[in-house]
Amino acid sequence: MTSTAPWSEPVSTALIVFADGTIVEGTGVGLIGTATGEVCFNTAMTGYEEILTDPSYAGQIITFTFPHVGNVGTNEDDIETVNMAQASGVRGCILRADITEPSNWRATRHFDQWLKARGIVGIAGVDTRALTALIRDRGMPNAVIAHDPKGNFDREALKREAAGLRSMAGLDLVPDVTAGQTFTWDETAWQDGSGYGRRDTAQFHVVAVDYGIKRNILRLLASQGCRITVLPASATGEEVLAHNPDGVFLSNGPGDPAETGKYAVPAIREVVEAGVPTFGICLGHQMLGLALGGRTTKMGQGHHGANHPVKDFTTGKVEITSMNHGFALDRDSLPAEVEETHVSLFDGSNCGIRLKDKPVFSVQYHPEASPGPRDSHYLFARFVDLMRARKEAGAGEAPEEAETAAG
């Protein structure tokens, strides 16, 4: 007997079939077909295009708590996937209201057309706040999302498929989103009236390891005067250091950090031991923690939104941040030489660390603010300060200034 959830509406051109057999009905949008993934929720009120092209969402179906998604259309400037031709990592999206015609001067394509082109299966007409409350109570469930304009679904087959899905824990999804080869980057941040620019000169050379890197991270590094070389996630420590970088950036990305860490952590340890200034974000933060002797844990509901308050212990300030992660670094597992620098004011989870004796630091959230508030842009300047201090002191040395510049 089919169990139909109370927050569904009586329209059946799309279904969400959860691993426990619960079925939610709605109106299909986007790609016709089926997709599988872990269902999470995002509380951001803007930036749906950036969210849906964030490689960190690979393997997930996003529930938007804000009811009106798609109303400003889409454009080519707000895509966060570095490879514009690459399929989105996100598997599907769940919406409250039907998609309206775009009403923004920047729009170049209707949201429904964009979803089809990106290969994203969607469903509208769902009580997304009720679904969000369910996720908060029970954790992020696996599900199949299906779209058929004629409403022809084999519900029993979909329930079997959903029940057989693997947990996100233990999955290495980085190979699906990382770059296939080394490339360089020089595009800078967007400026009102002129759009994106190009870096002319560079003071520092940064090697960015791509676990699913976002375009705006690269733009903000370039805007800080950095020449950027991007390496695939499989790069060894020797390959990273062979570029003689002034600094190394460890990017965001999807999946279980402990699984990706099986090949990434040894490389990170080599970089840290070499004394090269290192900055990690999101998955890069988690794997840096693993490299320093910590451990990570799977979160119940994760952090996904653009309104998360975080306290920076080094300044005493509270910043509003953009977050997207389902795993967290366990602060109690960190060795004495690692200092906690940031903490979530929502649930007290770790949001930042630094090494006390090396120019190495990382944060759990997304300071590139795409989408999200710009409170955390200072972290890119903090990274540059570390590289400058090391250069001024002479490569290979670890002066007090370089050790404390992250503080």
Salt bridges, closest charged atoms under 4 A:
GLU9 OE2 - ARG96 NH1 3.03
GLU25 OE2 - ARG155 NH1 3.03
GLU38 OE2 - LYS298 NZ 2.95
ASP54 OD2 - LYS214 NZ 3.82
ASP78 OD1 - ARG106 NH2 2.94
GLU80 OE2 - ARG219 NH1 4.00
GLU101 OE2 - HIS110 NE2 3.74
ASP112 OD2 - LYS116 NZ 2.63
GLU156 OE2 - LYS159 NZ 3.26
ASP186 OD1 - ARG198 NH1 2.62
GLU187 OE1 - ARG219 NE 2.77
ASP246 OD2 - LYS391 NZ 3.77
GLU259 OE2 - LYS262 NZ 3.03
ASP312 OD2 - HIS342 NE2 3.48
ASP312 OD2 - ARG382 NH2 3.29
ASP330 OD2 - ARG295 NH2 2.90
GLU339 OE1 - ARG354 NH1 2.70
GLU340 OE2 - ARG331 NE 2.90
ASP347 OD2 - HIS303 NE2 2.70
GLU368 OE2 - LYS214 NZ 2.83
GLU368 OE2 - HIS366 ND1 2.73
ASP385 OD1 - ARG388 NH1 3.03
